[in-house]
């Protein structure tokens, strides 16, 4: 058995001590290996039998992982930058404080408005819409990062098989 560094040298045969010319590196790679039980070495496949489908799946999964990372990053940035510091509890506290400090005339006007207009809200307050939007950006970011992990693991698995 010879190493690639010994290619092109002349070595002594370990049994008969006669000089033996070691083939050049290109010729060595074409010779069959005598230490392997078959044409394939355990755990290795010859380059000619590597699956094109596995290579394509590796490239495709890697690109999908990168794309979902970018999408997750964008959604994460939108989640961080979108925001409302107002909550329902804080809004109710502000209304309670406003009514505690209001004079009688203001309270009468508010009461008359309540009688004329329905107390049912037609749509949510702006801060609720902003909070819902922020939550959606966060969910989208988490989902995208989850898919990126799945695609990345798939790419690593397919790389090991090629």
N, C-alpha and C positions, 0 to 999 in steps of 0.2 A: 504494500500500500504506500502511495506517495502523496505528498501534499502539492498544491498548486505552485508553491514556491520552488519545488524541485523540478518543474517542467523544463525539458530541454537538457537536463544534466545526465551524467552517466553515473550509475550507482552500482554497488556490488550486490549480487543476489544473496539474500540472507541464508540460503541453504547450500548453494554450490560455490559461492564467492566469485562467480564469473561476472565480468562487467556487463551491465544491461543499460541500454540507452532508454531514457525516459522520454516519452513523446512530448511534443510541445503542448502548451496549454489548450489550444483549440482542438488538438487531437485527443487530449485527455478527457475533455468534456464529452466527446462522442463515444468513448469506450464504456462498456458496461461496468457497473460496480460489482465487485465480487463479495463485498461484505453485506450486501442487501439480499434478502431472501427472494426478491423478485425484481422486476424492472423498476419498481417504485421503492424508494427508501421510506421507511416508516414515517408517516406524518408529512411527507413531501409528495408533490405531484410534478411530473415533468412539465415544462413550460408549454409544450404543445397540447397538453390535455387540460390546461386551465380553462375554466368556463367563462365564456364571453358574457353570459347572462349574469354571473356573479360580479364581474367587473362593472357591468352596466348598473346592477342593483346597488353596488357600493357608491358609484358616482351619483346615481339618482337620489339615494337616501342621504348622502352628504349634502347635496344641493337643497333637498327638502329641509334638512336640519338647519342649514344656514338661513334659508328663506323664513322659516318659522321663528328663528332667533331674531331676525330683523323685525318681523311683525310683532313679536313679543316685546322687543325693545321699544318700538314705536308706541305700542299700547301702554307700556309701563311709563314712558315719558308723559303721555297724555294723562294717565292716572295721577301722576305726581303734580302736573301743572293744572289739572282741573280741580276746582275745589270751591267749597262754600263752607265758611266757618259757622254757618247758621244750622241749628238742629231744631227739631220740633220742640224739645224741652226749652231751649233758649228762646224760641219764638213765643211760646206760651208765657214764659217769665216776663218778656218784654210787654206783652199785651196786659198781663196782670199789673205790672208797674205803671203802664200808661193809664189804666182805669183807676188805680189807686190815687194817681196824681191829677186826674181829670176833674174839671169843675162840673157843676150840675148841668149847665147848658150843653156842654159837649156830650155828656151822658145821654141827655134827651135826644140829641141829634142822632147819635149812634143807635139808640133804641128805635127811633122812627125809621131809620134805614133798615134795621133788622125786620121790622114789620112789613116794609114795602118790598124788600128783596128777600129772596129765599136764603136760608142759612146753609143750604147745600152748596158745596164748592163745585163749580163746573169743571175746574181743572186744578191740579196741585199748584202750590206756591212755587215761585221761581227757585228758591233754595232747595226744595224737594226735587225739582227737575235736575238741578245741578248735582245733587247728591246721588241721584239715580244714574246720571251720566258717568259720574266718577266711579261708581260701583261697577258699571258695565265695562269701562276701560280696564279696571282691575281684573274682572273675570276674563276678559279677552286676553289680557296679558298672561294670566296664569294658564289658560288653555293653550296658548301658543307656545309657552315655555314647556309645557307638558308634552306637546307634540314634538318639539325640538329634541327633548330627551329621548323620546321613543325612536325618532328617526336617527338620532345619533347612535343609540345602542344598536339599531338595525344595521347601520353603516359599519360599526365596529365588528359585528358578528359576520357580515358579508365579507369584510376585509380579511378576517381570519380564515375564511373558507377559500379565498382566491389564492 
